[in-house]
Amino acid sequence: MSDMIENIQTTNKEGSTLTKTVIPTYDVNKALYFDITFDNVNQKIGIRHHMRSKKNAMLNMVQSYATLERIGSYGLCNEVPSADVIRNISISDLLPSSHDETELKYELSVIVSRILTTYIPVFSEVDTLWSIRHTYSAESERKSEIVPLGIINKDESTTAGMIEILDNFLQYAPADRYGDPQQLVVFCDGLSCERVEGAQRARINGHNKQARLQTFEPAIQEWHRRLMFLQVI
């Protein structure tokens, strides 16, 4: 991902020259995008001889990695729809169509056939389909590109610590050709999502989007499936 970083000098919307030393730029047509996943990591320091001035200590830090999206979502609209737009949505758009019902029936038949051939011996020799193809099957079959971002020596359990963590992540935030920041999804557990939102509220009076930490969109995702991978590294 380091080859995505480059120096640019361009013209902004007002016509004045805009110079940035290092800005990650992404081609919308290529739909190239990534997200960041993080969680806390702890290290306990035990004292052999306990004293009033020397006690056991717990270091709270944050471990993170970036993942290149195999199915790009960059360029999609992030604007909140107005009430009029929502009211004009047809009920038929919300209800399953005949095509949806056909697809659902097909997928359920495949799942049931898997169960029958797995747990009922008489059906064990029957051929069954183990891969349900979809629009993005080819992209989903590729191995994820993961880049460890190291350990940040900050405590995410405090608002001040979370603000410093997000400030550190700002160096990876994508920008358009004018240098305007784009949304960056940060995956974490539910409690960490609340802490990200708390840090954003604490910075609500910032002078721009970066200062208000509004570049980040927290989302819940299981972290521990990658934890052992990072520990091995």
C-alpha positions in Angstrom: 0.0 0.0 0.0 3.0 2.2 0.3 3.1 2.7 -3.5 -0.3 4.6 -3.2 1.4 7.5 -1.4 2.6 10.4 -3.6 3.2 14.1 -3.5 0.6 16.2 -5.4 0.2 19.8 -6.4 -3.1 20.7 -8.0 -5.8 23.4 -8.1 -8.7 23.5 -5.7 -12.3 24.4 -6.5 -11.7 28.1 -6.0 -8.8 28.1 -8.5 -5.9 28.6 -6.1 -2.9 26.3 -5.9 -3.1 23.5 -3.4 0.1 21.8 -2.3 0.2 18.7 -0.1 3.4 16.9 0.8 2.0 13.4 1.3 -1.7 12.6 0.4 -3.1 9.2 -0.3 -4.9 9.5 -3.6 -7.3 6.9 -5.0 -8.8 6.5 -8.5 -12.5 6.4 -8.1 -12.8 4.4 -11.3 -10.7 1.6 -9.8 -12.8 1.6 -6.7 -9.6 1.2 -4.6 -10.3 1.5 -0.9 -9.2 0.1 2.4 -10.4 0.1 6.0 -8.7 -0.1 9.4 -9.4 -2.6 12.2 -8.1 -2.0 15.7 -8.5 -3.3 19.2 -6.8 -2.9 22.6 -3.8 -5.0 23.5 -2.5 -5.3 27.1 0.8 -6.1 28.7 1.0 -6.9 32.4 4.2 -5.9 34.2 4.6 -7.9 37.4 6.8 -6.8 40.3 8.7 -9.5 42.2 9.0 -7.5 45.4 5.9 -5.4 46.0 6.3 -2.1 47.7 4.2 1.0 48.1 6.2 2.7 45.4 6.4 -0.4 43.2 3.2 -2.3 42.2 2.0 -4.4 39.3 1.2 -2.4 36.2 -1.0 -2.9 33.2 0.0 -1.2 29.9 -3.0 -0.5 27.7 -2.2 -0.1 24.0 -3.8 -0.4 20.6 -3.0 -2.8 17.8 -4.3 -2.2 14.3 -4.0 -3.3 10.6 -5.3 -2.0 7.3 -7.2 -4.2 4.8 -7.5 -3.5 1.1 -11.1 -3.9 0.1 -11.6 -6.7 -2.4 -15.0 -5.2 -3.3 -14.6 -1.5 -3.5 -17.2 0.9 -2.1 -15.3 4.1 -2.7 -17.3 6.8 -4.6 -20.6 5.8 -3.1 -22.8 8.6 -1.7 -22.4 9.3 2.0 -25.1 12.0 2.1 -28.0 11.4 4.5 -31.2 11.3 2.5 -33.9 13.9 3.2 -37.3 13.1 4.6 -38.9 13.7 1.2 -36.6 11.2 -0.5 -37.4 8.6 2.1 -41.2 9.2 1.8 -41.0 8.8 -2.0 -39.6 5.3 -1.7 -42.1 2.8 -3.1 -43.3 0.0 -0.9 -42.6 -2.4 -3.7 -38.9 -1.5 -3.4 -38.9 -2.7 0.2 -40.8 -6.0 -0.4 -39.1 -9.1 -1.9 -39.7 -9.5 -5.7 -40.4 -12.7 -7.5 -36.8 -12.8 -8.5 -35.7 -12.4 -4.8 -38.0 -15.3 -3.8 -36.5 -17.5 -6.6 -33.0 -16.8 -5.5 -33.8 -17.4 -1.9 -35.5 -20.8 -2.7 -32.4 -21.8 -4.7 -30.0 -20.9 -1.9 -32.0 -22.6 0.8 -32.2 -25.8 -1.4 -28.4 -25.8 -1.6 -28.0 -25.3 2.1 -30.5 -28.1 2.9 -28.7 -30.5 0.4 -25.4 -29.8 2.3 -27.0 -30.7 5.6 -28.5 -33.9 4.2 -25.3 -35.1 2.5 -23.3 -34.3 5.7 -25.4 -35.8 8.4 -27.5 -38.6 6.7 -25.2 -41.5 5.6 -27.6 -42.7 2.8 -27.1 -39.3 1.0 -23.4 -39.1 1.6 -22.6 -40.1 -2.0 -25.0 -37.6 -3.6 -23.3 -34.7 -5.4 -24.1 -31.3 -4.0 -23.1 -27.7 -4.6 -20.8 -26.3 -2.0 -20.3 -22.8 -3.5 -23.2 -20.4 -4.2 -22.0 -18.1 -6.8 -22.8 -14.4 -6.7 -21.9 -11.1 -8.5 -18.6 -10.7 -6.5 -17.6 -14.3 -6.3 -14.3 -13.8 -8.2 -13.3 -10.8 -5.9 -14.3 -12.7 -2.7 -12.1 -15.7 -3.6 -9.0 -13.5 -3.6 -6.9 -13.5 -0.5 -7.2 -10.3 1.6 -4.2 -7.9 1.5 -3.5 -7.0 5.1 -0.9 -4.5 6.3 -0.1 -4.4 10.0 0.0 -0.8 11.3 1.9 -1.6 14.5 1.1 -0.8 18.1 0.1 2.6 19.4 1.1 3.3 23.0 -2.2 5.0 23.9 -5.1 3.9 26.1 -8.4 3.7 24.2 -10.4 3.5 27.4 -9.9 7.3 27.9 -11.3 10.0 25.6 -7.9 11.7 25.4 -6.3 8.4 24.4 -8.9 7.7 21.7 -8.5 11.2 20.3 -4.7 10.6 20.0 -5.3 7.2 18.3 -7.7 8.7 15.7 -5.2 11.5 15.2 -2.6 8.9 14.4 -5.0 7.2 11.9 -5.5 10.5 10.1 -2.2 10.0 8.3 -3.9 7.0 6.5 -7.1 8.8 5.6 -7.8 9.0 1.8 -8.3 12.3 0.1 -9.7 13.4 -3.3 -7.7 15.3 -5.9 -8.5 18.6 -4.1 -7.2 17.2 -0.8 -10.6 17.0 0.8 -10.7 14.0 3.2 -12.9 11.0 2.4 -14.7 8.7 4.8 -12.5 5.9 6.3 -14.2 3.0 8.0 -12.6 1.9 11.3 -13.7 -1.6 12.5 -13.6 -2.4 16.2 -15.8 -3.9 18.9 -19.0 -2.3 20.2 -17.4 -0.6 23.2 -14.6 0.9 21.0 -17.3 2.2 18.6 -18.8 4.1 21.5 -15.4 5.5 22.4 -14.8 6.7 18.8 -18.1 8.5 18.9 -17.2 10.0 22.3 -13.9 11.3 20.9 -15.8 12.8 17.9 -18.2 14.5 20.3 -15.3 15.9 22.3 -13.9 17.4 19.1 -17.2 18.8 17.9 -15.9 22.4 17.9 -13.0 21.6 15.5 -12.4 24.0 12.6 -12.6 21.3 9.9 -13.6 17.7 9.3 -10.2 16.3 10.3 -10.1 18.3 13.5 -13.7 17.0 14.4 -12.5 13.4 13.6 -15.5 13.1 11.3 -13.3 11.4 8.7 -13.9 8.1 10.6 -16.9 5.9 10.5 -16.8 3.3 13.3 -18.3 -0.1 12.6 -18.5 -3.3 14.6 -16.4 -6.2 13.4 -14.8 -9.2 15.1 -11.2 -8.5 15.7 -9.9 -11.7 17.3 -10.0 -13.7 14.0 -6.9 -11.8 13.1 -5.3 -11.3 16.5 -3.2 -14.5 16.4 -2.0 -13.6 12.9 -0.6 -10.3 14.1 0.9 -11.9 17.2 2.8 -14.3 15.1 4.2 -11.4 13.0 
